[in-house]
């Protein structure tokens, strides 16, 4: 699933969330959709790209600032999802926060 196809004007920040899921949905799909909708309404949110196969999921969200990322991390509904992830949905995950200095892309016409 790609939520945004155009990179914002740099510089900006990217949060890279990589994960391995546990077996079964256990409400994950519904919560993931809710978090996508909630994140997209947060101040400083610029877009998101996400992909998942049977073993690995990677979601990259784009933000205007480190403060916007911190505010999202501390969002109360997001905290509930984070806790459920640790308790039920993920075998493991990692988060990387990067400053994007330059970005470019190609799109076939």
Secondary structure, DSSP 8 states (H G I E B T S, - for coil): -BS--S--SSSEEEEEEEEEE-SS-TTHHHHHHHHHHHHHTSTTEEEEEEEE-SS-EEEEEEES-HHHHHHHHT-HHHHHHHHHIIIIIEEEEEEEEEEE---------
